[in-house]
Amino acid sequence: MLAQHQVLSDQTDQLSLLYQERLAKMLKERQQQMLQLHREMLEREPQTETTCYPVDIILSNYQQLKETNSHVYSPPLYTHPKGYHFKMVFWLNGILSQRGSHMSVWIISIEDDCDDVYYDTLPFPVKFTVTVQLLNQEGDHDHVTKQITCRMPREASIIGYDDSFITHSKLEQNNEHQTIQYTKDDGIKLRVVKITML
């Protein structure tokens, strides 16, 4: 009886091992298929073009953020579908040598759940520009437009910045005819216009 039990136990272990091997093989094949599909997508889609833009970003509580030297992160942004991932960081009271006189903007790389799969197919290092606007909230004119150049190695944190994005005096000014206003109701609006791969 003991011998039969041992044989059954050995057979169960062998079946379990066989199942794990087959499952691992299936998962590996599936990952390879996904990587191949992503390579084909990148070949068909020019990387100089970006989609899903423009994206508007609204920053509230401007005075409080400025007075407390706080910073705000944008939602995750992407150069193109399944592309490079990053966030923008807005320092309302400036950073480093521009603290107290400017609003500063940084761009940082971020990790994503798909990095292990998709980042293996992306070339590094990579260079691109982010075109961002500070919007005039009194009309579709006189927006402040800046281009920030980013250089992204495979592992990075800060990949681009403009410490002197705009002076506080210009950001808070209201012209005599009230046709230009960048801060309104204690908030500012920015727009990521486009991403251009270089």
N, C-alpha and C positions, 0 to 999 in steps of 0.2 A: 504493500500500500504506500509506504514511504517512497519507494522507487517510482511508482506511478505519479505521485504528487510532484516529485522532483522533475520528472520528464515534462509534466504539464507546465510547471513553473518555468522551465527552460524554454519551452515552446512559446509561452506567453511573452517572455523577455525578448525572444528573437522576433516575434511579430511586432512588438512595441518598437524595437530598434529599426526594423524594416519600415514601419509606418513613419517614424521620425526621419529616416533617410529620404523617403519618397516625398514627405512634406517639405523638407529642406530643399530638395531638388526642384519641386514645383515653385517654391517661393523664389528661388534663385532664377529660374526661367522667367517668372513673371517680372522680376526686377529688370532682367536683361531686356525683356520686351518693352517695358516702360522707358528704359534708357534709350533704346533704339528709336522708339516713337518720338521721344524728346529731341534726339539728334535730327531726325527727319523734319520735325517742326521748325527747329532753328535754321535748317538749310532752306526751307521754303519761305520763312519770314525774315525779311531784312532787319538786322539789329539796329539800323539807324532810325527805324520808325518805332514810335511808341504808341500804345493804345491806352484807353481809360483815362485820358487827360483832356481837359484840365480838371484838377481837384481843388476844391476850396477848403480852406482851413480857417476856422473862427477861433480867436483867442479872447476869452472873457476875463474880467477882473484885471484889466491892464495895470491900474495904479497899484493895486496890492502886490501883483507879481513884480512890478518894477521896484517898489519900496522894500520888498523882502529879498531882492536879488534872486528871485526864483526863475526856473526855466520850465518850459512846456514841450512835450514831445508831440509830434504829428502822429497820425495813424501810420501803419506800415505802408510803404510805397514800393513800387516795382519798376524796373527799367522797361520790362516787357513781360508778357505772360510767361511764367516759369523762369523769370530772369533774375537779376541781381536785386537783393532786398535791402532797403535802408529806411531810416527815419530822419526827419528834420528835428532839430532842437532849437527852440527860440528862447534866447536870453533877453528878457525884456529890459533889463538894466545893463546890458552889455556884459562882456567877459574880458578878463585880463586887462590890457592897457586901455580898452574902450569902456570899461565899467564906469557907469555914472554919466556917460555922455551919448552912448549909442545903443541901439538894439542890435544884437549879434545873432547870427544864424550858423549853426553847425549841421553837418550831415554825417550820420554814423551808420555803419553797416550793422545789420541785425541777422540773427539766425532764424531759421524757419523749419517747420517739421519736415519739409521736403528737401532740405539741404543735402542730406546724405545721398538722395537719389539724383536730384537735378544738378546740384553743384558739381558733381563729377563730370558733367558734360559741358560745363561752361569754362571758357578760357580765362585765365588769370595771368598777370594783373590786367585790369580793364580800366578804361578812362571814359568818362561821360560828363556832360554838363546838365545841370538842373536849372531851368529857367523859372524864376519865381517872381511874383508880383505882390507888392503891397497895394491893396485896392483903395481908391478914392471912394468913400461911401456916399458921396453926393452926386455921382454920375459916372458914366463910362468914359472917363478921360483923366489924364494926369496921374495914371497909375505909376508907381515906382517899380521899374523892372530891373532885375539883376540876374546875371548868370553866374552860377557857382560851379567851378570845375572840380570833379571828384576823381581821385585815383584810388582804386580798390585792389589791394592784393588779396590773396585768398583769406588770410586772417588779418582783420583790421578793426579798428574802432572808429576813430575820427577819419573820415575820408575826404572831407571838403569843408570849407568854412568861409564866412565873410564876417569878420568881427566888427566891421564898420558898415553894416547893412544900411542903416539910416540913423541920422542924428535924432536925439530926443526933440530938439527944437523944431525940426521939420516934421517929425511924426505927430507932434502935438499942436502944430500950427493950424489956425483957421483963418483963411484969407477974408478980406473985408466983405466980399460979396457972397461968402459962404458957399462957394462952388468947389472948394477942395477941403476935405476933412478925412484924415486917415484914422483918427480915433473918434468913435461915436458910441454913446451909451456905455462908456468904459470898456469898449471892445475894439479889436482890430481884425481885419479880414485879409487873408493872404490867399494866393492862388498859385499852385504848381501848374505852370502852363504846359511844359513839355520836358521830356528827357531826350537828350541827343547823344547817341553813342559816337565816340570819336575813334 
